[in-house]
Amino acid sequence: MSAYNVGTLGDSGESVQQYLLRSVYRLQAAVLERLTAELPVYRKLPTEQLNGDVARMVRRGITDFAGVLASGSMPGAEQLAQLTSSATRRAEEGLPAEAIVCAYFLGARLCLDDVTAAARPEDLPAVTATYSLLLGYLQHVTTAVTAGYLQQLSTTVGERHSARQLLLTALREGRVDEGAAREAGLTLPPGYLVLALAIGAHADEHAPGVDTNAAAQRKLRRLRTELALHSRGAALSSLTTAGGLVLLPSDTSPCELGPTHWEDTAQLLTRLQRACGATVLAAAVPAVPGDVARACPIATELVHIATTSARPPGLYRLEDLALEYQLSRPGPARAHVARLLDPLDAHADLLLTLTAFLRHDLDRRATARALNVHPNTVLYRLRKIAGLTGLDASRPTDLPTIHAALTCRTVQDLPDPSSG
């Protein structure tokens, strides 16, 4: 008996590896039966695949472990490469990674239970040695399988991401490309809701000693995850940690969007904020696929207007910002409205307070917390602003004018977006 031989079990004098090799086809059938009984995903596989590739891998696993028992050496590079290749194919076929790994452990448990059924008390050393080698074998196997699966998954995700970015580019250029949609694994919907997002900073991005970039990327990842869950992976996006564009597919054409749809989208914004732990302001423009190219710059301009006019986080449509949008165009009206807040130029604290008050939805206490001042200080400054400008931010009738003035002050030096 070699130094690695785990010995024999029972009265037959047959070694464990001999038993496994002699019983390989019976054990293969038992493992396949157990797989289909306990793991639903295997019941859905085509019979050809189950009795072909899957059966071969079960048989190979049994014979490979028999080799481990005989030599005490774990599978070599060539054997592990075969496992990696098999896992790559399973990933291509869409079999979940957990189902593949679970199958190895389930098969190992069944085979070992079968082997040790005839064990006697004096066979304990042999059983212990077998278990030890089996754990080492499973460690090597699952490592190889996971590596193959993740490699293929990375390739697939990369290809899918590239295809979706090509589709997004086509739509933003005014091209309705059904072929690009198929390459991306999507079907063009009747319409899109073009969302331009402005994403605020997470608290961790300002925390001392915290990696700012890591915190920002984590925020963005959580937002993307929530967006993917909402759209079942069908949304197209070009996002940074500060914001960007999202094409949210709609089952109805733009002209058929009703209050329920807008309410659902507003609730999505709330979930996005909760998921990423930061404020999210969005401007929305509905469009058919062929009109996305026109809608994108409008949505981008609207989110800029909403931000510069100190709107609180939430969802905004063109009708919500119609006054500011129109006044953002060059002309005497824009210049006049921009000058309404000129008296505040010499009082930076007043302009800062006004902007914070509007962004916190006219909440004096929230504004005070944001500015790290007493609420009475906020009240004092608002009264001073009213005295200097004649515009009272606590008076609803003055709010549209104040929002418009903030917008005009920001955009008056920018080029006319309607010009060539």
N, C-alpha and C positions, 0 to 999 in steps of 0.2 A: 504494500500500500504506500502511495507517495505521501510526501509531507503535507500535501494539500487535500488529500482524499478525506472526505467527511465520514467515510465508513459505510456500513450497510445498515438497513432497517429491517426489522422483522426477522422471521425465521428462514427467509429464502436465501439469504446471503448475497442478494443482488444489491449493487451499489445504487445510490440515488440517481446518479447520472445515467446509469444503464436503464433504470426504471423509467426515467423521463423520455429517453430516446425510444424505448419500446412502446411507450404509451402516447407518443406525440400526436398521432391523429385523433385518438380518443379525447385527449385533453384539449386539442384544438377545437373539436366540435363542442365540448362542454363550455369552453371559454366563449365561443361565438353565441351559444345559447344564452349564457349569462349576460353577455353584452347587450343583446337585443331585449332581454327581460328587464335589465336595470337601467340602461341608458337609452332613452327614447330616440336620440339622434341616430343611433345605429339601426333602429327599426325602420327608419325612413331611407336608408341607403339602398341603392339598386342591388338586386340579388347578385348580379355579376360582380359588383364591387365588393360586397360582403364576403362572397365565397372565393373571390380572387385576391385582390391586394390585401384586404384585411386578414383573411385566413392565412395568407403567406407570412404576414408580419407576426401573427400569433405563433405560427409554427417556428419561425426564425427565432423569436424570443425564447421559446422553450429549448430549442437546440443550442442556442448561444449560452443560455444559463447552464445547460448540461456541460458545455465546454468549460465554463468557469468552475464548476464543481470538480471537474477532472484535473484542471491545472492550477486552480487558485488564482489565476490571472484574470483581470478584468478585460472586457472586449477591447480589441485593438482599434487603430485608426480606421481601417477599412470597414470593420463591422459597424463602428459608430457612424461613419459616413453614409452607410446604407440607411441607418435609422434617421439621420438628418434629411436625407433625400426623400424618404417616405413621409416625414412630417411636412416637408415642403409641398409635396403633392396634396396631402390632406388639407393644408392651408389654402391651396389653389381651389380645392373643391368646396371650401367653405365650412369644413368640419371644425367645431369649436376646439380651441386648445385644451380646455379642461376635459373634454370628452376623450381626447387622445391620451393625455397623461393618466386619467382615471382608468382607462382600459388596461394600461400596463400594470397598474397596481391591482386591479380586479383580477386579471389573469394570473398574476404572481400569487395572490392569495388563494385562488382556487387550486392552482397546481400544487402549492405547498400543503394545503389541507388534504389533498388527495394523496400526496406522498407520505405524509405523517399519520395517516389514518391507521396504519398497521404498526405504529411505533410502540416500543415497549419501554418501561422505565429505564432500562439500561441503555436505551438508545438516546438518552438526553444529550450527551456530548455531540452526537452526530446531528441531532435536530438543531442544537445551538449553533454549530458550525455552519449548517445550511442557512439558517436565518441570517447570520452575520454576512455570509457571502451574498445572499439575496439583497440585503440592504445596500451593500456596495454596488451590486449590479444595477439596481434601480436608480441609484444616484447617477451613475454614468449614463444610463439610458435616458432618464428624464432631462439631463443636461443637454444631450445631443438632440433630443426631440424638440425641446424648447428653443434651442438655437436655430434649428431648421425652420420651425414655425415662425419665429420672430423675424428671421431674415426674409422669408416670403411675405409676411405681413407688412414689413417695412417697404418692400418693393411695391406691393399692391397699393398700399396707402399713398405712396409717393406718386405712382402712376395715376391713381384716381384724383389726387389733389391737382396734379398737373393738368389733367383733362378738364377738371372743373374750372381751373383758372383760365384755360383757353376758352371755355364756354362763356365765362364772365367777361373776358376781353371782347369776344365776338358781340355779345349783347351790348356792351358799352360803346362799341363802334357802330351799332345800328344793324348788325347782321344777325338774322334769325337762322341759326345753323343747327338743323335737326341732327346731322351727323355728329357734330361736337357734343350734343346732348346725349346721344347714344354712347359715345366714347366715355362720357362722364357717368354713365349708368343712370341717367335721368330722362324724363320726358318733359318737354317744355309745357308749362301750365298755361291756362287761359290768360293769366295775368301775374304780374309781380307787384309787390309793395316795395318800392325802393326806399330803403331806410339809410339815412346818413346819421351816424352816431358820433356823439362827443362823450368820451368816457373820462370820468374824473379819476383822481388818484386814490388808491387804497391807503388806509391809515399806515400800513406797514411800509409804504414807499417813503414816508417821512420819519419813520422810527429810527432812533440812533442805533448804529451798529448793525442794521439790517441791510442785506444786499438789495438795493433799490431795483435793479433790473430783474432779479429773481422774483421779487414781490409783484412787480408789474406784469411779468410773464405769467405768473400763477393766476393773477386777476383775469388776464385775457383768456387763459385756458379754461377757467371756470365759466366765463361768459360764452365762449364758443361751445362748450359742452351743453349748456342750457339751451342755446340756440339750436343746436343739432337735435336735441330731444324734442323741442317744440316743432321743428319742421321735418322730423324723421330723416334728418340728414340731407334734405333737399335744398336747403338755403345755400346761396352762393355768397361769398364774402371776401372782402379785401380789408383786413383790419390790422391796426397797430394797437399798442397799449393806450393810445390817446383817442382812438376812434377809427372811422372809415365808413365803407359802404357795405350794405347787406341787401341782397335781392331775396326777399321772402316770397316764396311761391303762394299763389292764391288759387283756389278752386273756382273762383268766379271772375268775370271780367271787371275791369276798373269801374265801369259805369254801374255795376250791380252791387258795389260795396255798400253795406248798410251800417246802422249804428252798432249792431252786434259785432260785426267784423272789427270796427274801430275799438270797441271795448275790449275785445280779445287781444288786440295788438297792444293796447295800453297795459293790460295785465301782463303781457309778455315782457314789456319794459320793466315792470315791477319785479318780475322774477329774475330778469337779467341783473338788475341792481342788487337783489338779494344774493344771487349766486356769486357775483364778482366782488361784493362788498364795497362798491363804489357807486357814485352817481352816474346815471346814464340819461342823456338827453338825446332825443331822436326826432328828426324831421322826416315825414313820410310823404311820398308822392306815388300814387298808383299808376301803373302803365302796363300796356300789353307788351309782349316780348319785343316787338319791332319798334317800340317807342321808349325803350329803356335808355337809349343814348340821350334822348331829350330830357328824361326825368332825372338822371343822375346829377347833372350840374345844378338843377333847380333844388334838389334835396340837399346838396352840399351847401348851396348858398343859404337855404333856409336854416340849416343847423348853425351856420355861422351867425346869421341874424339872431337866432334864438339865444345863442351864447353871448353875443355882444350886447344884446338888450337885457341881459341879466335875467332871463327866464329861468324858473325853477326846473329841476329835472322832470322828464316826462315826455309825452308824445305830442308833436305839433304838426299840423297840416298847413297848407298854403292859406286856407281861410282863417286860421288862427293868427297868422303873421302877415296878413294882406297889407295892412297899413305900413308896417316896417319894410316889407318887401318892395312896395311901390316907392316909398321914400328913399330907399337905398339907391335908386336911379339918380343920375346927376340932374340938377335943375335948381331953380331958385327956392323951391319948397324945401328941398333937402338941406340946402345951406341955411335957410331960416330956422328949421327945426333943430339943426345941429347947434346953432348959437344959443338955444334956450338954456343950455347948461353951462355956458361960458362963465357965469359968475362963480362956478365951483372950481375953476382952474387954479385959483390961488388957495384952495382948501382941499388938499389931497385926502384928508381924513373924512371930509364930507362926501366926496365922490365915492370913496371906498365904502362908506357906510350905506349910501344909497344903493350901490350895486349889490352889497351883501343882503340888504333888506329885501330887495326884489328876488334875489336868488333863493332866499329862504322863505319865499311865499308869504311875505309881509308878517313874518313871525318875529316880534321884537326880541323875545328871549333867545331864540335860536340865533338871531343875528348877533346878539351880545356875546353868546358863547363862541361864535365863529371869530369875532373880533377881539375876544378876551377883554371885554369892557362890561360895565354895569348896564342893565337894561335902561336905566334912566339916562345914561349917556347917549344911548341910541335915540331915545325920545328927544333929547335936547338937540342932537344933530339934525334929526328930521325936521324939527321946527325951524332950525336955522336955515336948512336947505329951502324950506318953503318961503322963508323971509327973503332969501337972496334971489330965488328964481320965480317965485309965484306958483310953483308946482308942489303940491302936497302928496307925497307918496302914500299916505294913509287914506287918501280920498279916491275912491274907485274911478271917478270921472277923469282924474288926472293921469291915471296909470297908462293908458294908451299913448299919451303924449310923451311921458317920461321914457317908456320903452322905445318909442320912435326916436327920441332925441339921442339916447344912448347908441342906437343903431347908426344913425346918421353921423355922429361924431366919429365912429369907428371906420365907416366905409367911405367917407367923403374924399379921402385921398387915394382910394383904390380906383383902378380903371373901370370903365363902364363894362359890365359883363355882357351887355347886349351888342357891344361893338365888335368888329372883326378882330 
